[in-house]
Amino acid sequence: MAVNITRFHNVFLYQSRAPVPELLRDLAVLRGLDAQAEKQLGSLTMRAWLSVIPGGVLALLSYGIWAGSVNADDELSEQAILLLKFGFFFGVLLLAVGLLVFVRRDRLKPRDLDNRRYGLARVLLNRLQVDLAPDAPVRLKLDLRPPDVREKRVRQDMVGWWNTEFFVDPWFLLETRLADGTFLRIRMVEKHQKRERYKTNVRGNKTKRILKLKGFARLEVSLRVKPERHPGLGALKGQATNATRLPPRVELERVRVAADRLSLRVRLAKDWVAQAQQASADPETPSIWEEALEKDDASRTATMMLLSLYQVVRYARLRGKQRAAQGRRQSV
């Protein structure tokens, strides 16, 4: 399904059910729109400052010279006064133009998407493609709005001295049926807190606004299978917990196992990445790159969760086949 660019720029939501190649093409369109928005915002920011700074300096300088000449012994000539008026009004005009450019930039800012979100979808689709039947449909839903929009705020309360807003952002959903008939669902929900308070200094003549942002992400992978092909699956919660393998620092929050489904839910830091780059052996690698490599890798985590669940599914399926074979031998 081709992306309707006009509609997308109004809602910043993407939802489609199509084969992987079509979804990847749509994600490439979103990536292009994001790159275009980043370039446009950078250009607007530069234009705004190039108008605001010279305009403000020119207006203040012109006004300062005129105000200083009012009480001076030597009066300015009419031409000098006219030139100062022209400089003042031209500076105010430049200042107003710069402020209008800043306003336009803020209105276009939602078009600057979080690269991690469509990047995670692209990585997971590429990895899952080998386990899908040809032309198998995949349902993909992405909410690319900022996590702190009003629609995602669930409550507002005081936490200590902080006025706190709580946001819940269920932005990612991927559903498909794998080649062996297993139904896969991957969900990601981010939770954020925006804390704000005002602090007054000891003298009481200055108030400072303090803003803190906290948050984390929950990643959940679940499988739904046919219970007749996986007898006894509901009793394998212990095996599922022991079979779970996760990257370092990723916290396992929940394991659920039933007769026809099983799921894992983990907790990631708020600064997770879609795909971590390979570590460099160069000792001169910048420290900022090394810090990026240490962040939680969401795509790797989802892949390891899926493989962990499949170990339990294969075990239940193999045990069911063995029991069926034993039953046939006993009946003979």
C-alpha positions as CSV (number, residue, x, y, z in Angstrom):
1,M,0.0,0.0,0.0
2,A,1.5,3.3,-1.0
3,V,1.8,5.9,1.7
4,N,-0.6,8.8,1.4
5,I,1.8,11.6,2.3
6,T,-0.8,14.3,2.8
7,R,-2.8,12.1,5.2
8,F,0.3,10.9,7.0
9,H,1.5,14.5,7.7
10,N,-1.9,15.1,9.4
11,V,-2.0,12.1,11.7
12,F,1.6,10.6,11.7
13,L,0.1,7.1,11.9
14,Y,1.0,4.2,9.6
15,Q,-1.0,1.0,9.4
16,S,-1.0,-1.6,6.7
17,R,-1.5,-5.3,6.1
18,A,0.7,-6.5,3.2
19,P,3.6,-8.7,2.2
20,V,7.1,-7.8,3.6
21,P,8.4,-6.2,0.3
22,E,5.5,-3.7,0.2
23,L,5.9,-2.8,3.8
24,L,9.6,-2.2,3.3
25,R,8.9,0.1,0.4
26,D,6.5,2.1,2.6
27,L,9.1,2.3,5.3
28,A,11.6,3.6,2.7
29,V,9.1,6.4,1.9
30,L,8.8,7.3,5.6
31,R,12.6,7.3,5.9
32,G,12.8,9.7,2.9
33,L,10.1,12.0,4.4
34,D,12.0,12.1,7.7
35,A,15.3,12.9,6.0
36,Q,13.5,15.7,4.0
37,A,12.0,17.1,7.2
38,E,15.3,17.1,9.0
39,K,16.9,19.0,6.2
40,Q,14.0,21.5,6.0
41,L,14.1,22.1,9.8
42,G,17.8,22.7,9.8
43,S,17.4,25.2,7.0
44,L,14.6,27.0,8.8
45,T,16.6,27.1,12.0
46,M,19.5,28.7,10.2
47,R,17.3,31.3,8.4
48,A,15.6,32.2,11.6
49,W,18.8,32.9,13.5
50,L,20.2,34.8,10.6
51,S,17.2,37.1,10.8
52,V,16.7,37.3,14.5
53,I,20.3,38.1,15.5
54,P,21.1,40.8,13.0
55,G,17.6,42.3,13.3
56,G,17.8,42.5,17.1
57,V,21.3,44.0,17.0
58,L,20.3,46.5,14.4
59,A,17.2,47.6,16.3
60,L,18.9,47.9,19.6
61,L,21.9,49.7,18.2
62,S,19.7,52.2,16.3
63,Y,17.5,52.9,19.3
64,G,20.6,53.2,21.6
65,I,22.2,55.8,19.4
66,W,19.0,57.8,19.1
67,A,18.3,57.6,22.9
68,G,21.9,58.7,23.6
69,S,21.6,61.7,21.3
70,V,18.4,63.1,23.0
71,N,20.3,64.5,26.0
72,A,23.5,65.2,24.1
73,D,24.8,68.6,23.4
74,D,25.2,68.0,19.8
75,E,22.0,67.1,18.1
76,L,21.9,64.7,15.2
77,S,21.1,65.9,11.7
78,E,17.7,65.1,10.1
79,Q,19.5,62.7,7.7
80,A,21.1,60.8,10.7
81,I,17.8,60.6,12.5
82,L,16.1,59.3,9.3
83,L,18.8,56.7,8.9
84,L,18.4,55.6,12.5
85,K,14.6,55.3,12.1
86,F,15.2,53.2,9.0
87,G,17.7,51.0,10.8
88,F,15.4,50.5,13.7
89,F,12.3,49.6,11.7
90,F,14.4,47.4,9.4
91,G,15.8,45.6,12.4
92,V,12.3,45.1,13.9
93,L,11.2,43.8,10.5
94,L,14.1,41.3,10.4
95,L,13.3,40.3,14.0
96,A,9.6,39.7,13.2
97,V,10.5,37.6,10.1
98,G,12.9,35.5,12.2
99,L,10.2,34.9,14.8
100,L,7.7,33.9,12.1
101,V,10.3,31.4,10.7
102,F,10.7,30.0,14.2
103,V,6.9,29.5,14.5
104,R,6.8,27.7,11.1
105,R,9.7,25.5,12.2
106,D,7.8,24.5,15.4
107,R,4.7,23.6,13.3
108,L,6.8,21.4,11.1
109,K,8.7,19.8,14.0
110,P,6.3,16.8,14.3
111,R,7.5,15.8,10.8
112,D,10.9,15.0,12.2
113,L,10.2,11.4,13.1
114,D,12.0,9.2,15.6
115,N,14.4,7.2,13.4
116,R,14.4,4.3,15.8
117,R,10.7,3.6,15.3
118,Y,10.6,2.9,11.6
119,G,14.1,1.6,11.8
120,L,13.1,-1.1,14.3
121,A,10.2,-2.1,12.0
122,R,12.6,-2.4,9.0
123,V,15.1,-4.6,10.8
124,L,12.5,-7.0,12.2
125,L,10.7,-7.3,8.8
126,N,14.0,-8.2,7.1
127,R,14.8,-10.8,9.8
128,L,11.3,-12.4,9.7
129,Q,11.1,-12.5,6.0
130,V,13.0,-15.9,5.8
131,D,10.5,-17.5,8.2
132,L,7.4,-16.4,6.3
133,A,5.6,-18.1,3.5
134,P,5.8,-16.4,0.1
135,D,3.5,-13.4,-0.1
136,A,2.4,-13.9,3.6
137,P,0.6,-10.8,4.8
138,V,2.0,-8.9,7.8
139,R,0.1,-6.4,9.8
140,L,2.2,-3.4,10.8
141,K,1.1,-0.5,12.9
142,L,3.3,2.5,13.8
143,D,2.4,5.5,15.8
144,L,5.1,8.0,14.9
145,R,3.7,10.9,16.9
146,P,5.9,12.3,19.8
147,P,5.4,10.3,23.0
148,D,4.2,13.3,25.0
149,V,1.3,14.4,22.8
150,R,-1.9,15.2,24.7
151,E,-3.7,12.1,23.4
152,K,-1.2,9.8,25.0
153,R,-1.4,11.4,28.5
154,V,-3.2,9.1,30.9
155,R,-3.1,11.2,34.1
156,Q,-1.6,14.2,35.8
157,D,-0.6,14.1,39.5
158,M,1.9,15.4,42.0
159,V,4.9,13.2,42.8
160,G,6.6,14.8,45.8
161,W,7.2,18.4,44.8
162,W,6.9,17.6,41.1
163,N,3.9,18.3,38.9
164,T,4.0,15.1,36.8
165,E,2.3,14.1,33.6
166,F,2.1,10.4,32.8
167,F,2.2,9.2,29.2
168,V,1.5,5.7,27.7
169,D,2.6,5.2,24.1
170,P,1.6,1.9,22.5
171,W,3.4,2.8,19.2
172,F,4.4,-0.6,17.7
173,L,2.5,-3.6,16.6
174,L,3.5,-6.4,14.2
175,E,1.4,-9.5,13.6
176,T,1.8,-12.3,11.1
177,R,1.6,-16.0,10.7
178,L,4.9,-17.8,10.2
179,A,5.5,-20.6,7.7
180,D,4.8,-23.4,10.2
181,G,1.4,-21.9,11.1
182,T,2.4,-20.2,14.4
183,F,0.9,-16.8,14.9
184,L,3.4,-14.1,16.0
185,R,2.8,-10.8,17.7
186,I,5.4,-8.2,18.7
187,R,4.3,-5.2,20.6
188,M,6.2,-2.2,22.1
189,V,4.8,0.3,24.6
190,E,6.7,3.2,26.0
191,K,5.9,4.9,29.3
192,H,7.1,8.4,30.0
193,Q,6.9,10.9,32.9
194,K,7.3,14.6,32.4
195,R,8.2,16.2,35.7
196,E,8.1,20.0,36.2
197,R,8.6,22.3,39.2
198,Y,9.7,25.8,39.9
199,K,12.5,26.6,42.3
200,T,13.1,30.1,43.8
201,N,16.5,31.1,45.0
202,V,17.4,32.2,48.5
203,R,16.8,35.9,47.9
204,G,13.4,35.2,46.4
205,N,14.0,37.4,43.3
206,K,14.6,34.7,40.7
207,T,12.5,31.6,39.8
208,K,13.9,28.8,37.7
209,R,11.9,26.1,35.9
210,I,13.2,22.6,36.3
211,L,12.1,19.9,33.9
212,K,12.9,16.2,34.1
213,L,12.0,13.4,31.7
214,K,11.8,9.7,32.8
215,G,10.7,6.7,31.0
216,F,11.2,3.1,29.8
217,A,10.0,0.8,27.0
218,R,8.2,-2.6,27.3
219,L,8.8,-5.1,24.5
220,E,6.5,-8.1,24.3
221,V,6.7,-11.1,22.0
222,S,4.0,-13.7,21.9
223,L,3.2,-16.9,20.0
224,R,-0.1,-18.6,19.4
225,V,-0.1,-22.2,18.4
226,K,-2.6,-25.1,18.0
227,P,-3.0,-26.9,21.3
228,E,-3.6,-30.3,19.8
229,R,-0.1,-30.1,18.2
230,H,1.5,-29.0,21.4
231,P,0.0,-31.0,24.3
232,G,1.0,-30.0,27.7
233,L,2.3,-26.6,26.7
234,G,0.4,-24.9,29.6
235,A,2.6,-26.7,32.1
236,L,5.9,-25.5,30.7
237,K,6.2,-22.1,32.3
238,G,9.3,-23.2,34.2
239,Q,11.0,-24.4,31.0
240,A,10.0,-21.2,29.3
241,T,11.6,-19.1,32.0
242,N,14.8,-21.2,32.0
243,A,15.0,-21.1,28.2
244,T,14.8,-17.3,28.0
245,R,18.0,-15.7,26.8
246,L,18.3,-11.9,26.7
247,P,21.0,-9.3,26.0
248,P,22.9,-7.8,29.0
249,R,21.0,-5.2,31.0
250,V,17.6,-6.2,29.6
251,E,15.2,-7.0,32.4
252,L,12.7,-9.9,32.1
253,E,9.4,-8.7,33.5
254,R,6.9,-11.5,32.7
255,V,6.5,-15.0,31.4
256,R,3.1,-16.3,30.4
257,V,2.3,-19.8,29.2
258,A,-1.1,-21.3,28.4
259,A,-2.4,-24.2,26.4
260,D,-2.4,-22.4,23.1
261,R,-0.1,-19.4,23.6
262,L,3.0,-18.1,25.4
263,S,4.6,-14.7,25.7
264,L,7.6,-12.9,27.1
265,R,7.7,-9.3,28.2
266,V,10.9,-7.3,28.9
267,R,11.9,-3.9,29.9
268,L,14.3,-1.7,28.0
269,A,15.9,1.6,28.8
270,K,14.3,4.7,27.3
271,D,17.4,5.3,25.1
272,W,17.1,2.0,23.3
273,V,18.4,1.6,19.7
274,A,16.8,-0.2,16.8
275,Q,20.0,-2.0,15.9
276,A,23.4,-1.6,17.6
277,Q,26.4,-1.3,15.4
278,Q,29.3,-3.8,15.6
279,A,31.9,-2.9,18.1
280,S,35.1,-1.4,16.6
281,A,38.5,-2.9,17.4
282,D,40.1,0.5,16.8
283,P,41.4,1.9,20.2
284,E,40.8,5.4,18.9
285,T,37.1,4.9,18.5
286,P,35.2,8.0,20.0
287,S,33.7,7.4,23.4
288,I,30.3,8.5,22.1
289,W,30.2,5.6,19.7
290,E,31.1,3.2,22.5
291,E,28.3,4.6,24.6
292,A,25.9,4.0,21.7
293,L,27.0,0.4,21.4
294,E,26.1,-0.2,25.1
295,K,22.5,0.9,24.7
296,D,19.7,-1.7,24.6
297,D,19.3,-3.3,21.2
298,A,15.5,-3.6,20.6
299,S,15.8,-5.7,17.4
300,R,18.3,-8.1,19.0
301,T,16.2,-8.4,22.1
302,A,13.0,-9.3,20.1
303,T,15.0,-11.9,18.0
304,M,16.3,-13.6,21.2
305,M,12.9,-13.5,22.8
306,L,11.4,-15.2,19.7
307,L,14.1,-17.9,19.6
308,S,13.6,-18.5,23.3
309,L,9.9,-19.0,22.9
310,Y,10.4,-21.3,19.9
311,Q,12.6,-23.6,22.0
312,V,9.6,-24.2,24.3
313,V,7.3,-24.6,21.3
314,R,9.6,-27.2,19.7
315,Y,10.0,-29.0,22.9
316,A,6.2,-29.3,23.4
317,R,5.7,-30.4,19.8
318,L,8.5,-33.0,20.0
319,R,7.1,-34.3,23.3
320,G,3.6,-34.6,21.7
321,K,5.0,-36.6,18.8
322,Q,6.9,-38.9,21.1
323,R,3.8,-39.5,23.2
324,A,1.7,-40.1,20.1
325,A,4.3,-42.6,18.9
326,Q,4.3,-44.4,22.2
327,G,0.6,-44.6,22.1
328,R,0.6,-46.2,18.7
329,R,3.2,-48.8,19.8
330,Q,1.2,-49.6,22.9
331,S,-2.0,-50.0,20.8
332,V,-0.2,-52.4,18.5
